[in-house]
Amino acid sequence: MKKIEAIIQPFKLDEVKEALKSIGIDGMTIGDVRGHGRQKGHKEVYRGQEYNVDLLPKVKLEMVVPASRLEEVVRTLTAAARTGKIGDGKIFVYDVAEAIRIRNDDRGESAL
């Protein structure tokens, strides 16, 4: 099993969710996060004062998938989240040793 963490642009969330749903990926955790990569934020003006916005709003998706579906999920996620501009985000992949469904003690891929 593999855990996928993806940091994406907030306006791409619905498109990513629909793309993943279309390949049968339903379970995911989504959270609002803030951060920056190479773009380092930007400057804004409020009431005549200029200030730096260095932590930009992003969305973090987390999901655990069978190792056999990893490439398909990453390919789908990447295609749906891509704009081609700086700040599109990142995907991180981790190994998962075990998954346990609390409700009935299912283990491994059957717990997904």
Stockholm file with secondary structure:
# STOCKHOLM 1.0

chainA/1-112         MKKIEAIIQPFKLDEVKEALKSIGIDGMTIGDVRGHGRQKGHKEVYRGQEYNVDLLPKVKLEMVVPASRLEEVVRTLTAAARTGKIGDGKIFVYDVAEAIRIRNDDRGESAL
#=GR chainA/1-112 SS CEEEEEEECGGGHHHHHHHHHHTTCCCCEEEEEEECSTTCCEEEEETTEEEEECSEEEEEEEEEECGGGHHHHHHHHHHHHCCSSTTCEEEEEEECCCCBCTTTCCBGGGGC
#=GC SS_cons         CEEEEEEECGGGHHHHHHHHHHTTCCCCEEEEEEECSTTCCEEEEETTEEEEECSEEEEEEEEEECGGGHHHHHHHHHHHHCCSSTTCEEEEEEECCCCBCTTTCCBGGGGC
//
